[in-house]
Amino acid sequence: MEERGNISIHTENIFPIIKKFLYSDHEIFLRELVSNAVDATQKIKRLSSIGEYKGELGDLKVVVKVDKDARTITISDRGIGMTAEEIKKYINQIAFSGAAEFVERYKEAGEQNQIIGQFGLGFYSAFMVADRVEIVTKSYKEDTVPAHWTCDGSTEFAIVDARKEERGTNVILNVASDSEEFLEKERIRTILNKYCKFLPVEVEFEGEVINNPNPIWTKQPSELTEEDYKKFYNELYPFSEAPLFWIHLNVDYPFNLTGILYFPKIKNDFELQRNKIQLYSRQVFITDEVKDVVPEFLMLLHGVIDSPDIPLNVSRSFLQADSSVKKINTYITKKVADKLTEIFKKDRATFENNWDDINVFVKYGMLSDEKFYEKAKDFVLLQNTEGKYYTLEEYKNLTQANQTDKNGQLTLLYTTDVDKQHAFVEAAHNRGYDVLKLDTLIDSHFIGMLEQKLEKTTLKRVDSDTIDKLIEKDELKESVLSDTEKEDLKKIYEQAINNQNMHVQVEPLSPDDAPVVITLPEFMRRMKDMSRTGGGGMMFMGNMPDTYNVAINANHSINQRILKAKDDNKERIARQAFDLALLSQNMLSGSALTAFVKRSVDLIDKE
Ligand SMILES: Nc1ncnc2c1ncn2[C@@H]1O[C@H](COP(=O)(O)OP(=O)(O)OP(=O)(O)O)[C@@H](O)[C@H]1O
């Protein structure tokens, strides 16, 4: 039998278009063809299991071969095969009508790059790399004649009878001269590793099975041990540190989704890695760009998601609006929050031990997802400078009595750097106040969120004001200095400091407090932080010098001494006291430091 025909399509040649627009992704031809082979294999298995096919199944491996001399790539399977009629029906008509529609739409549409994916051109992706494609196939059905189909990428095809003993299909690609890279074995191996690593049927290349047909996400959690999860993580990300914990996703309704998400060990903000989650559809790798499929903050997790319900061949904007994608988003978020709740409740010690690794993730989630916030507010932890952890509720109970100001506002104090802000942390501790450590990049946003969410609560950095003003109580502080003395003292300091960005004020601090306290107002610092990270339209503020408040402790003996000192000595002592304040905050450097050291030596010398 020989038959020649024209493929029913109005456009002369669609392949140049396919080729052009799938350009960046040419390698997916292999994924499409191997998946087809796997599908055909699974179909014969099913037919056999229900007794529709009574013959031997034989070795069901899918085999990929590259022959550089013959310039061919062959994908062979022992699946259900096709009769000549079926080729005409499934390959010629269906695919070509899809392609014809594609061309029509392509002519109209603006977003051409996004169009191609909307059509299941599966088999025809072969023409991205081949200038002639052949199918040699024998159906599982008895008494059918094997067929040999050839097409050169035009709309003409030929079908002749073939000789083929075994059931199944060989797809032979005669590789085009501009696609010779695909004749390199290493290239093919890389592509197979990327897309076919977990296909459900064994795939052989160069005598080796390249895939794991039963990845653990397809199994029931009850069948799996901790080791299995860790081993699989290692398989996905060789050389990575072991994950902290994981979630096995498994849902049939209202959508179908399986997968395993791992919480990686995150050492610091800079190490955050997105795009580590791999997306599969029935064990076929699709992409590791899951941006529109999982919520942004969950992209910090690692692992796999497998769902035939995610419409993979559609454009991004469509994906975002898709209702099953939204449901999937909600489901995953809930699962992750539930898992964290479970660990928190069952094993608080483990939860605390891992907090450094997961806090960025939890905070990011709370900031970006209201539903996640609602669950996480019960397990998010605050750590104080002593290394103790508290939930929001626990911390409120701890601080409320002592840290509520005269207006009933609970003031939580925090430090971003225990070493640099040590003097202030100590001053707070001396008052019996507790100080939180909020020192990661995300914490400035987290602080803002807490203030919005928690009632009557303010957060202040411990060095943003003098201790009395950080949390203003109703008690009146007496000053031992008269108003004129205060004025004099202020002038002396202003002259000694001689810097417009230092606002000098004389305040009645406790005699035990430092003689001079330099603070950077909370408001000012937040504005500057905001402008640095590009938010709030405050760009100009980033370039402004820091403006500090300098509190001169009216009740400190040094300041009383200054007023009594000889004229030429007044400024010297004031400058020395100011420099000591700078020094305690790591702010003294350059010529000011040199002058300070010299002055100090002179002072000791005089004693
Ligand atoms: N190796 C094969 N063995 C048997 N039938 C095959 C084989 N390859 C393709 N077919 C048949 O040709 C049809 C068209 O394949 P094609 O890859 O174009 O689309 P598809 O697999 O149906 O969808 P998709 O766009 O998701 O790949 C298949 O549905 C199948 O019936």
The ligand as an SDF file (V2000), in Angstrom:
LIG
                    3D

 31 33  0  0  0  0  0  0  0  0999 V2000
    4.7100    6.8740   20.2660 N   0  0  0  0  0  0  0  0  0  0  0  0
    3.3950    6.8480   20.0140 C   0  0  0  0  0  0  0  0  0  0  0  0
    2.7090    5.7100   20.0910 N   0  0  0  0  0  0  0  0  0  0  0  0
    1.3750    5.6710   19.8420 C   0  0  0  0  0  0  0  0  0  0  0  0
    0.6360    6.7480   19.5290 N   0  0  0  0  0  0  0  0  0  0  0  0
    1.2720    7.9320   19.4460 C   0  0  0  0  0  0  0  0  0  0  0  0
    2.6590    8.0500   19.6710 C   0  0  0  0  0  0  0  0  0  0  0  0
    3.0110    9.3680   19.5000 N   0  0  0  0  0  0  0  0  0  0  0  0
    1.8720   10.0240   19.2000 C   0  0  0  0  0  0  0  0  0  0  0  0
    0.8250    9.1800   19.1590 N   0  0  0  0  0  0  0  0  0  0  0  0
   -0.5800    9.5210   18.8760 C   0  0  0  0  0  0  0  0  0  0  0  0
   -0.6130   10.7710   18.2380 O   0  0  0  0  0  0  0  0  0  0  0  0
   -1.4350   11.6680   18.9700 C   0  0  0  0  0  0  0  0  0  0  0  0
   -0.9360   13.0890   18.8050 C   0  0  0  0  0  0  0  0  0  0  0  0
    0.2720   13.2870   19.5130 O   0  0  0  0  0  0  0  0  0  0  0  0
    0.7170   14.7150   19.9820 P   0  0  0  0  0  0  0  0  0  0  0  0
    1.9640   14.5860   20.7200 O   0  0  0  0  0  0  0  0  0  0  0  0
    0.7540   15.6140   18.8070 O   0  0  0  0  0  0  0  0  0  0  0  0
   -0.4480   15.1680   20.8830 O   0  0  0  0  0  0  0  0  0  0  0  0
   -0.9090   14.5820   22.3000 P   0  0  0  0  0  0  0  0  0  0  0  0
    0.1350   13.6820   22.8570 O   0  0  0  0  0  0  0  0  0  0  0  0
   -2.2630   14.0190   22.1360 O   0  0  0  0  0  0  0  0  0  0  0  0
   -1.0170   15.8940   23.1360 O   0  0  0  0  0  0  0  0  0  0  0  0
    0.1520   16.8140   23.6590 P   0  0  0  0  0  0  0  0  0  0  0  0
    0.0080   18.0940   22.9430 O   0  0  0  0  0  0  0  0  0  0  0  0
   -0.1130   16.9050   25.0990 O   0  0  0  0  0  0  0  0  0  0  0  0
    1.4490   16.1420   23.3620 O   0  0  0  0  0  0  0  0  0  0  0  0
   -1.4020   11.1290   20.3690 C   0  0  0  0  0  0  0  0  0  0  0  0
   -2.5380   11.5010   21.0940 O   0  0  0  0  0  0  0  0  0  0  0  0
   -1.3690    9.6260   20.1400 C   0  0  0  0  0  0  0  0  0  0  0  0
   -2.6600    9.1220   19.8840 O   0  0  0  0  0  0  0  0  0  0  0  0
  1  2  1  0
  2  3  1  0
  2  7  2  0
  3  4  2  0
  4  5  1  0
  5  6  2  0
  6  7  1  0
  6 10  1  0
  7  8  1  0
  8  9  2  0
  9 10  1  0
 10 11  1  0
 11 12  1  0
 11 30  1  0
 12 13  1  0
 13 14  1  0
 13 28  1  0
 14 15  1  0
 15 16  1  0
 16 17  2  0
 16 18  1  0
 16 19  1  0
 19 20  1  0
 20 21  2  0
 20 22  1  0
 20 23  1  0
 23 24  1  0
 24 25  2  0
 24 26  1  0
 24 27  1  0
 28 29  1  0
 28 30  1  0
 30 31  1  0
M  END
$$$$
